[in-house]
Amino acid sequence: MIKSNYHYINIDIVRENTLDDISIIKEIMELFLELIDEYIEALTLQVPAKNWQTLFKATHKIKPNISMFGISELESTILQLESNFKNEQNLDTIETLVNHCLTVFKAVKEEIQSEIKINS
């Protein structure tokens, strides 16, 4: 497999955990894409509605995938959002953090889709 250089993702951890099994890697990437879409939808709908506990659960759910895909750009942002949603604190900074997440996740989706095409 050709070593891919992406700006946001690093799938070396996924490769290592799957023993570089392309079919499993592809399935994990497709599941992560679905999770990203769910998370983007949650951010888009629940932030304006101020459903902090729903947002906390969605953020907590996506957090392990941030590490698994080596998305270092989002690690501190996700931790901040998770804490802010859980404790309903620093709500004045949420919009900036959410916008950063949305921007990065859009690029992450493109990189993962590109990786899926390479391995298809």
N, C-alpha and C positions, 0 to 999 in steps of 0.2 A: 504494500500500500504506500502510496506517495504521501509524504509528510506535507500536510496542508498548513499554510500560515494564515491564520485569521486574526482579525483585530480584537475580537471579543471572546471567542470561544477557544478552548483548548481541550480537544477530545481525547488526549492521552490517558486521562483517568478512566474514561469510558472504555477505551481500548484495553487498558490493563485489566479492568474488572470483568471484561467479557472475554478475555483471552483472545482479543482481536477477531472475534467472530462477527463477520460483516452483517449477517442477518439479524443478530441480536442488537448490534450497534444501531442498525437502521431502525429497528423497532423501538428502541429506547429514544432515539432522536424524534421519531414520529409522535411518540407519547409526550415527549417534552414540548413539541410544537403545540399539541392540544392543550397542555397545561399552560403554556404561555398565552394562548388565545383566551383561556378561561380567566387567567390572572388579569390580562388587559381589560377584559369585559368587567371583571369585578372592580378594578380601579376606576374605570370609566363610569360605571353606574353607581357604585357604593360610596365613592368619595363625596360626590355632590349630596348624596342622601345621608352622609355622616353615619354610616353603619360601621362603626369602628371595630366591633367584634367580628363581623363578617370579613372585614378587611384584614384583621389580625389572623384569622384562620387561613385565608387565602395566601397571605404572605408567609405564614409559617409552613404551609404546604409546598410552596415553590422554593423555599430556602435551600433544601438539600440539593436540588438540581443546579442551583447557582454554583455550588462547590463542585459538583460532579462534572459539570461542563467547563469548569475553570474560568468562570465569568468574573474575574477579579474586579472589574469595573463596577459591578453591582453589589459586591459583598457587604461593604459598609452601609450602602443605601438601604439594602434589604433589612439589615439588622436594625438600622434606625427606624425604618417604617414599622417593622414588627413591634419594636418597643413602644413607639408612639401610638400605634393602633391599640395595642394591649392596654396601655396605661392611660390612653386618651390624653396625651400630653404633647406639647410642642406642635399643636395642630396648625399653627401659623406657618410652619416649615413644610408641611405635607405636600402642598401643591408643587413646590420646587422638586422635592424628592420623587413624587409621582411622575412628573414630566421627564425627569432624568430616566426613570425606569422605562417609561413608554418609549423613549428615544432609543435606549440601548436594546430593549427587547425587539424592537423593529429590526435593528441591524442583526441581532442574534438569530432571529428567524431566518433572515436572508442567508446568513452563514450556514446554518444547519440545513436549510433547503439545498444549498449549494453542495454541501457534503453528502447529502442523500443522493443527489444526482450523480456525483462522482462515483459513488459506490453502487449505483444501480446497473 
